[in-house]
Amino acid sequence: MTGGTIATLAFLALALVLPLLALRGREIDFSRGWKMAAIWLGLFILAAMLFKWIGM
């Protein structure tokens, strides 16, 4: 593993954890939480595809 790979994995982990921390104190029911998680996952996948397409 190179330093760039480790940094990329760290930033990806932060990108997944920060939305959870932002929503921590709110009362969100199970079905709404799954919908929000699906939207975040979709946006994350689209961003990853875009960065791969650009070549970053």
N, C-alpha and C positions, 0 to 999 in steps of 0.2 A: 504494500500500500504506500502510495506516495503522499506527500503532504497535501497536494491538491485534492486527492480523493478523500482524505480525512476531513479537510475543510468543507468539501461539497456535502459529505454526509452530515456534518455538524449543522450546516445551514438548512439542509432538508429536514433534519430533526426539529430545528427551531421553527421552520415553516409549518410543521404539523402540530407542534405543541402550543405555539402562541395563540391560535384561535381558541383552543381549549381553555387556556388560562383566562382569556378575555371573557369567556362565557361561564366561568366557574361559579359566580355568585347568583346567577339568574335561575329562576324556576322554569325549567324547560322540560316538557313531558317527553316520553320515550319516542313517540312517533315523529314529533317535530325535531328532536335531536338527530334521529336517523336521516331525516331529509336534509338537515343542515350538513351532516357529515358526508352525505352523498354529493352534495353541491361542492363542498370543499375538496373532496377527493377528485371530482371531475375537473375543477379548476386547476388543481395540482397536476393532474395528468396532462391537461392541455398546455400548461406552462412548461412542463418537462418536454413535451413533444415540440413545442415552439423553440425551446433552447437547443434541442437536438437538431432541429431543422436548420437553425441559424448556424450551428456549429460551435456553440459555446460549451 
